């Protein structure tokens, strides 16, 4: 059984991770709003949220176990951020922000919840079962 404050902890860690990577997220948002060819970046959070919503019952029933591997992933994200800045590699710099969020989630919810959430991203049956032309 999960403690009542678990969702608050998850949101708090995700907010802290986003604040820590604020310059990266600001750069991504400014690119998306200024460049017409990159405006599809704004769809990513919407699609990500929809996919998580599709698998919410599986995710919410997963036991919350804290894993310190999340800290290692966050540290790797910080190293990638510095390498991306030093070598002007935007893919590393922007990827570090996403990796930081993954590490924060792993730290708070653990491996099992992430493993249970993963089929939402790789399993077409989750949200597209009504559309036979996708099979």
Secondary structure, DSSP 8 states (H G I E B T S, - for coil): ---TTHHHHHHHHHHHHHHHTHHHHHHHHHHHHH-GGGTTHHHHHHHHHHHHHHTHHHHHHS-----THHHHHHHHHHHHHHHHHHTT-HHHHHHHHHHHHHHHHHHHHHHHHHHHHHHHHH-THHHHTT-GGG-
